[in-house]
């Protein structure tokens, strides 16, 4: 008999929780167990045995994960949308400033954080296009099932727990009769896809268990007259209620079904493993270190428990009968036989230092695996460590995080181009006015544009008056002086200015996006040293930028310092600055070079 949609979901969910896939000979992997263990270990919970606080759990995973979150994430300000049109490229400035406001309003920063955390924790992230401004990061615990070898190659089913009010929000989109039937059968419990034990969480409100299924299925699953051999991309929203004929059986109810476009999911894997739906996760790579850390902690606790027990001894065999040792009051006198005093048995834990050493070894191993050194963890380096060496170790350990951050940035850029930019452009085309903060570079850019426009208008006005014999012809000195006045007035007005986009200004103008994460985690100390050395080079040899041979050498110095020579093309060097003579009124003042105006 052909399997229907309801049997398919039930069967696949059960198989997803119990069976795995072979990776290589002797290695099997289960998506369900991977997510479960990663969640438990991250949150300081044992996977087996009692978890009632009787055993110590020293979590060495979470601090390392926190380093990865900080090092591999980036901010909204690093996302730089721009107009991809040569004639309208000047509008890129407006697009970027509008994006800053728009991204804050739509919590794009939170979206990026969710992407990074799932990517780091589980070795992969699933992002879903929900036809909204902000895509959704799918919690992996919400998956009822998927293809365990390649998420995007097979059906994907999510398991939701909707409240009555949440389900009613879909009345305009789904089958109203089916929604009413599901609400009638709602229960005051919540189930969890990562909890197959059958234990349910009781809740004060009622919830409906809803399955959201996406994939290629037979046409007959959409309509009975369809072709059995023809498959189409479909979406099904179903739930289960109790059967009218058998109270112990479940009856499937379809809330919605229909065709859909392919490609509503995107996946990014961390450290790919062939044959697995998820890569090597940040929690998973620390499983072994965490297990043996806990083992050593448990052994130490047992030794301390034994050492804490006070054991008494005496040769007086009748002492215990003559004295009651439990529940004694302070200062109470005990009696023992002559020459047979009561003494305490001294217990010294053996080999505890070995367990303490192994504890430290496993923690160091975990930090090395997770590329988290002392400085990144906020801890002081070992006494005697040279500062330069500490900087080198930190920057070297940061290299792996920078590599992964680049992959995340590329992934987010793809999401922007495929899903997000159209919402940004549509909203900009509605027109808007807002207050924006400008940095120094942006202030200079705007000041230059405003002064050029004002100067051109001034020149035109003066020229017209000249031909009308009402004034003198404009001179370049007058125009330049006028520009400087406009620039100064703008720069003195502060860094907060109102921006405005005219309705329809970006119609039919392509917009692209670039995510600049190269400088996100730069070593500020190294940058400062490099800039200082370049500055000293220029001051020591003022003509270096004018001599072709020396200019080439200067550019090599700039590149070796980790900068681009393009950024120094506007640097002009005049006459060498003369050191100031010490003032007779200030004999203790240290001489400093005069500041260039």
C-alpha positions in Angstrom: 0.0 0.0 0.0 1.3 3.5 -0.9 2.5 5.5 2.0 0.6 8.8 2.6 2.0 12.1 4.0 1.0 11.3 7.6 2.7 7.9 7.7 5.8 9.3 6.0 6.3 12.0 8.6 5.8 9.6 11.5 8.1 6.9 10.0 10.9 9.4 9.1 10.8 11.1 12.5 11.2 7.8 14.3 14.1 6.7 12.0 15.8 10.1 12.5 15.9 9.6 16.2 17.1 6.0 16.2 19.3 5.4 13.1 22.5 7.0 11.8 24.6 7.0 8.7 28.0 5.4 8.1 30.8 7.9 7.5 33.7 5.4 7.1 34.2 1.8 8.2 33.7 1.7 12.0 32.3 5.3 12.2 28.6 6.0 12.4 27.1 9.4 12.9 23.6 10.4 14.1 22.3 14.0 13.5 19.9 13.7 16.5 22.5 12.5 18.9 25.0 15.1 17.7 22.7 17.9 18.5 21.6 16.4 21.8 25.1 15.8 23.1 26.3 19.3 21.9 23.4 20.9 23.7 24.0 18.9 26.9 27.8 19.5 27.1 27.5 23.2 26.3 25.0 23.6 29.2 27.0 21.5 31.8 24.9 18.4 31.7 26.0 14.8 31.8 24.7 12.6 29.0 24.6 9.5 31.2 24.1 8.7 34.9 22.6 10.9 37.6 22.7 14.6 37.0 21.5 15.7 40.4 24.6 17.7 41.5 26.3 14.7 43.1 29.1 14.8 40.5 31.1 17.9 39.6 30.9 19.2 36.1 33.7 21.6 35.2 32.6 23.2 32.0 35.7 23.9 29.9 33.7 24.2 26.6 31.7 27.3 27.2 34.6 29.8 27.7 36.2 28.5 24.4 32.9 28.9 22.6 32.6 32.4 23.8 36.0 33.2 22.3 34.8 31.7 19.0 31.6 33.8 19.1 33.5 37.0 19.6 36.3 36.2 17.1 34.2 34.8 14.2 31.3 37.2 14.4 31.0 40.6 12.9 28.8 43.7 13.2 26.2 45.3 11.0 28.6 48.2 10.3 30.8 45.7 8.5 28.0 45.1 5.9 28.4 47.7 3.2 25.7 47.8 0.5 26.4 50.0 -2.4 24.9 51.1 -5.8 26.3 48.9 -8.5 26.0 51.5 -11.2 28.8 53.8 -12.4 26.5 56.7 -13.1 24.8 56.5 -9.7 27.6 55.2 -7.5 27.6 58.5 -5.5 24.3 57.3 -4.0 26.2 54.4 -2.2 26.8 56.8 0.7 23.0 57.2 1.2 22.4 53.5 0.9 25.0 52.7 3.5 23.7 55.2 6.0 20.1 54.1 5.4 21.2 50.4 5.9 22.6 51.2 9.3 19.2 52.5 10.5 17.2 49.8 8.6 19.4 46.9 10.0 18.9 48.1 13.6 15.2 48.3 13.1 15.1 44.7 11.8 17.6 43.1 14.2 20.0 42.1 11.6 22.8 42.1 14.2 20.8 39.4 16.2 20.5 37.4 13.0 24.2 37.4 12.5 24.8 36.4 16.1 22.4 33.5 15.7 24.2 32.4 12.5 27.6 32.4 14.3 26.4 30.5 17.4 24.8 27.7 15.4 27.8 27.5 13.1 30.2 27.3 16.0 28.2 25.0 18.4 26.9 22.4 16.0 29.2 22.6 13.0 26.5 24.1 10.7 23.7 26.6 10.4 20.4 26.4 8.5 18.9 29.7 7.3 15.3 29.8 6.0 13.7 32.4 3.7 10.4 33.2 5.5 9.5 35.9 2.9 10.3 38.6 5.4 12.9 41.3 5.9 15.0 39.1 8.2 15.6 35.4 7.4 15.3 32.9 10.2 18.0 30.8 11.6 16.4 27.4 12.1 17.2 25.9 15.6 18.6 22.4 14.9 16.6 21.1 17.8 13.4 21.9 15.9 14.2 19.5 13.0 11.9 16.5 13.0 14.0 15.0 10.3 16.2 15.7 7.3 18.7 13.9 5.1 21.6 13.0 7.5 24.1 13.0 4.7 23.2 16.3 3.0 20.6 18.6 4.5 19.6 20.2 1.2 19.4 17.0 -0.9 16.2 15.6 0.7 13.0 16.6 2.5 13.3 18.9 5.5 10.7 18.7 8.3 10.4 21.1 11.2 8.4 20.5 14.3 6.7 23.5 15.8 4.8 24.0 19.1 2.2 26.6 18.3 -0.1 28.2 20.9 -3.7 28.7 20.1 -3.2 32.4 19.3 -0.2 31.7 17.1 -2.2 29.1 15.1 -5.1 31.6 14.7 -2.7 34.0 13.0 -2.6 31.6 10.0 -6.4 31.6 9.5 -6.1 33.8 6.4 -3.5 31.4 4.9 -4.4 27.9 6.0 -7.5 25.7 6.2 -9.8 27.3 8.8 -11.8 24.1 9.5 -8.5 22.2 10.0 -7.2 24.9 12.4 -10.4 24.7 14.5 -10.1 20.9 14.7 -6.4 21.2 15.8 -7.3 23.8 18.4 -10.0 21.6 19.8 -7.5 18.8 20.2 -4.8 21.0 21.8 -3.2 19.9 25.0 -1.5 21.7 27.9 1.9 20.1 27.1 4.9 20.8 25.0 7.0 18.2 23.3 10.7 18.4 22.2 12.1 16.7 19.2 15.3 16.1 21.1 13.4 14.3 23.9 12.2 10.9 22.6 11.8 9.6 26.1 8.1 10.6 26.2 8.5 13.0 29.1 6.4 16.1 28.3 6.5 19.6 29.7 3.3 20.7 31.2 2.4 24.3 30.4 -0.4 26.7 31.6 -1.5 27.2 28.0 -2.5 24.8 25.3 -0.2 24.0 22.4 -0.5 22.3 19.1 2.2 20.1 17.6 2.6 21.1 13.9 4.9 19.6 11.3 6.2 21.8 8.4 7.4 19.6 5.6 9.4 20.8 2.5 10.6 18.6 -0.4 10.0 16.8 -3.7 6.9 14.6 -3.4 4.4 12.8 -5.7 1.8 15.0 -7.3 -0.9 12.8 -5.6 0.1 14.2 -2.3 -1.2 17.6 -3.5 -4.3 16.3 -5.3 -5.8 12.8 -5.8 -5.9 13.3 -9.6 -2.2 13.9 -9.8 0.4 11.7 -11.5 2.0 9.1 -9.2 5.3 9.2 -11.1 5.6 13.0 -11.3 7.3 14.8 -8.4 7.0 18.5 -7.6 8.5 20.8 -4.9 5.8 21.0 -2.2 5.1 22.3 1.2 2.8 20.6 3.7 1.7 21.8 7.1 0.1 18.9 9.1 -0.8 18.0 12.7 -2.3 15.0 14.4 -5.4 14.5 16.5 -7.0 11.5 18.1 -8.8 9.2 15.8 -12.6 9.1 16.0 -12.6 5.3 15.7 -9.7 4.4 18.0 -8.7 6.8 20.8 -5.2 5.3 20.9 -4.6 6.0 17.3 -3.6 9.3 15.6 -5.4 11.0 12.7 -3.6 13.3 10.4 -4.9 16.7 9.7 -3.6 18.9 6.8 -3.6 22.6 7.7 -2.0 23.7 4.4 -0.5 22.1 1.3 0.7 23.6 -2.0 3.6 24.0 -4.5 6.5 26.2 -3.6 9.7 27.5 -5.1 12.9 25.5 -4.5 15.7 27.0 -2.4 14.1 28.4 0.7 16.9 27.0 2.8 20.6 27.8 2.8 23.3 25.8 4.8 26.8 26.7 5.9 29.0 23.9 7.3 32.0 24.3 9.6 35.0 22.0 8.9 33.1 19.7 6.5 33.1 16.0 6.9 32.2 13.9 3.8 29.0 12.0 4.3 27.7 14.1 7.2 25.0 16.7 7.1 26.9 18.9 9.7 30.5 19.7 10.0 32.8 19.2 12.9 31.2 21.4 15.6 32.9 23.5 18.2 31.4 21.6 21.0 32.0 18.2 19.4 35.8 18.8 19.0 35.9 19.3 22.8 33.8 16.2 23.7 36.9 14.1 24.7 38.5 16.9 26.7 35.3 17.6 28.6 34.7 13.9 29.4 38.2 13.4 30.9 38.1 16.7 32.7 34.9 15.6 34.4 36.5 12.2 35.2 39.4 13.8 36.9 37.1 16.2 38.8 35.0 13.2 40.0 38.1 11.4 41.2 39.4 14.4 43.1 35.9 14.9 44.7 35.9 11.3 45.9 39.4 11.8 47.4 38.2 14.9 49.2 35.1 13.3 50.4 37.2 10.5 52.0 39.6 13.0 53.5 36.7 15.0 54.9 35.4 12.0 56.9 36.6 12.1 60.5 37.5 8.5 61.5 38.4 7.9 65.2 40.3 5.0 66.7 41.1 3.6 70.1 42.3 0.4 71.7 39.5 0.6 74.3 37.0 -1.9 73.0 34.3 -0.8 75.4 34.7 2.9 74.4 31.8 2.9 71.9 29.4 1.4 74.4 30.4 3.9 77.1 30.2 7.0 74.9 27.7 8.2 72.3 29.7 10.1 69.7 26.8 11.2 67.5 24.9 14.4 68.3 27.3 15.4 71.1 27.3 18.9 72.6 30.3 21.1 72.6 32.6 20.7 75.6 31.1 17.3 76.5 33.6 14.9 78.2 34.2 11.3 77.0 35.6 8.5 79.0 38.2 6.0 77.8 40.2 3.2 79.5 43.5 4.1 81.1 46.3 4.3 78.5 43.8 3.9 75.6 43.0 7.4 74.3 40.8 8.1 71.3 42.7 9.5 68.3 41.8 10.5 64.7 42.9 8.4 61.8 45.0 10.6 59.5 44.0 10.1 55.8 46.1 11.7 53.1 44.7 11.3 49.5 47.3 9.5 47.4 48.3 10.7 43.9 45.9 13.7 43.9 48.6 15.8 42.2 48.5 13.4 39.3 44.8 14.0 38.8 45.3 17.8 39.2 48.0 17.7 36.6 45.9 15.7 34.1 43.1 18.2 34.7 45.3 21.0 33.6 46.6 19.0 30.7 43.1 18.4 29.3 42.2 22.0 29.7 45.3 23.1 27.8 44.5 20.6 25.1 40.9 21.9 24.8 42.2 25.5 24.5 44.7 24.5 21.8 41.9 22.6 19.9 39.6 25.6 20.2 42.3 28.2 19.4 41.6 30.0 22.7 44.7 31.3 24.5 45.0 33.1 27.8 44.7 36.6 26.3 41.5 35.6 24.4 40.0 34.1 27.5 40.7 37.3 29.5 43.4 35.6 31.6 46.8 36.9 32.5 49.7 35.0 30.7 52.1 32.9 32.5 54.6 34.9 34.6 57.6 35.9 32.5 56.0 35.6 29.1 57.4 38.4 26.9 54.8 40.9 25.6 55.9 40.4 22.0 55.6 36.6 22.3 52.1 37.0 23.8 51.0 39.2 20.9 52.4 36.7 18.4 50.6 33.8 20.1 47.3 35.7 20.2 47.5 36.8 16.5 48.5 33.3 15.4 45.6 31.7 17.3 43.3 34.3 15.8 44.2 33.1 12.3 41.8 30.1 12.4 38.9 32.3 13.6 39.6 34.9 10.9 39.4 32.1 8.3 36.0 30.9 9.6 34.8 34.5 10.0 35.5 35.0 6.3 33.4 32.0 5.4 30.5 33.3 7.5 30.8 36.7 5.9 30.6 35.2 2.4 27.5 33.2 3.5 25.8 36.3 4.9 26.6 38.2 1.8 25.0 35.5 -0.4 21.9 35.7 1.8 21.8 39.5 1.4 22.0 39.3 -2.4 19.5 36.5 -2.8 16.9 37.4 -0.1 17.5 40.6 1.9 18.5 43.4 -0.5 15.2 43.5 -2.3 13.5 44.4 1.0 16.1 47.1 1.7 15.7 48.6 -1.8 11.9 48.5 -1.6 11.9 50.3 1.7 14.4 52.9 0.5 12.2 53.5 -2.6 9.3 54.5 -0.3 11.4 57.6 0.7 12.6 58.4 4.2 14.3 61.0 6.3 16.4 60.2 9.4 19.1 61.4 11.7 22.5 59.8 11.1 25.8 59.8 12.8 28.8 60.5 10.5 32.4 59.6 11.2 35.3 61.8 10.3 35.8 60.3 6.8 32.1 60.6 6.0 32.0 64.2 7.3 34.9 65.1 5.0 33.2 63.4 2.1 30.0 65.3 2.6 31.8 68.5 3.2 33.7 68.2 0.0 30.5 67.5 -2.0 28.6 70.4 -0.4 31.4 72.8 -0.8 31.9 71.9 -4.5 28.3 72.3 -5.3 28.1 75.6 -3.4 31.3 76.9 -5.0 30.0 76.0 -8.5 26.7 77.8 -7.8 28.7 80.8 -6.5 30.9 80.9 -9.6 27.9 80.8 -11.9 26.2 83.6 -10.0 29.4 85.8 -10.1 29.8 85.0 -13.8 26.3 86.1 -14.6 26.7 89.3 -12.7 30.0 89.9 -14.5 28.4 89.6 -17.9 25.6 91.9 -16.7 28.2 94.3 -15.7 27.0 94.1 -12.0 30.2 92.6 -10.6 33.7 91.3 -11.1 34.6 88.0 -12.7 35.2 85.1 -10.2 38.8 84.2 -9.4 40.1 80.8 -8.4 41.3 82.2 -5.1 37.8 83.5 -4.3 36.2 80.2 -5.2 38.8 78.2 -3.1 38.3 80.5 -0.1 34.5 80.2 -0.4 34.9 76.4 -0.5 37.0 76.4 2.7 34.4 78.5 4.5 31.6 76.1 3.5 33.7 73.1 4.6 34.6 74.6 7.9 31.0 75.6 8.6 29.8 72.0 7.9 32.6 70.4 10.0 31.8 72.7 12.9 28.1 71.8 12.8 28.7 68.4 14.6 28.5 64.8 13.4 24.7 64.4 13.5 22.9 65.3 10.3 19.5 64.6 8.7 19.6 62.4 5.6 16.8 62.0 3.1 16.1 59.6 0.3 13.5 60.7 -2.3 10.7 58.3 -3.1 11.6 56.2 -6.1 15.2 57.4 -6.1 16.7 53.9 -6.5 14.1 52.5 -9.0 15.8 50.2 -11.4 19.2 50.9 -9.9 21.1 47.7 -9.0 22.4 47.4 -5.4 25.2 45.0 -4.4 26.7 44.3 -1.0 30.2 43.8 0.4 31.0 42.6 3.8 34.2 44.1 5.2 35.4 41.8 8.0 39.1 42.0 7.2 39.8 44.5 9.9 37.3 43.2 12.5 39.8 41.7 14.9 43.0 43.5 13.9 45.8 43.9 16.4 45.5 47.5 17.4 48.9 47.6 19.0 50.5 46.3 15.9 48.7 48.8 13.7 49.7 51.7 16.0 53.4 50.6 15.8 53.2 50.3 12.0 51.7 53.8 11.6 54.2 55.2 14.0 57.1 53.8 12.1 55.7 55.1 8.8 55.2 58.6 10.4 58.8 58.5 11.6 60.0 57.5 8.2 58.3 60.5 6.5 59.4 63.0 9.2 63.0 61.7 9.0 63.1 62.0 5.2 60.6 64.7 4.0 61.4 64.3 0.4 60.8 60.6 0.3 57.4 60.8 -1.4 58.7 63.1 -4.2 61.7 61.0 -5.3 60.6 58.1 -7.5 63.2 55.7 -6.2 62.6 56.5 -2.6 58.8 56.6 -3.1 59.0 53.0 -4.3 60.9 52.0 -1.2 58.4 53.9 0.9 55.5 51.9 -0.6 57.4 48.7 0.1 57.7 49.8 3.8 54.0 50.5 3.9 53.1 47.1 2.4 55.5 45.3 4.8 53.7 47.1 7.7 50.4 45.6 6.6 48.8 48.6 4.9 47.9 49.7 1.4 50.0 52.4 -0.2 46.8 53.7 -1.8 45.7 55.0 1.6 48.8 57.3 1.7 48.6 58.8 -1.7 47.1 62.0 -0.3 50.0 62.5 2.0 51.9 65.7 1.2 55.2 66.7 2.6 56.5 70.2 2.6 59.5 71.7 4.2 61.1 69.9 7.2 59.7 71.0 10.4 62.1 72.9 12.6 62.3 72.0 16.3 61.0 74.6 18.6 63.5 76.5 20.8 62.9 76.1 24.5 61.1 79.2 25.9 62.9 81.2 28.6 59.7 81.3 30.6 59.1 77.6 30.4 62.5 76.0 31.0 61.1 72.6 31.9 58.9 72.2 28.8 59.8 69.3 26.6 60.4 70.3 22.9 57.7 68.9 20.5 57.4 69.3 16.7 55.0 71.9 15.6 51.6 70.5 14.4 51.1 70.8 10.7 48.1 72.9 9.8 
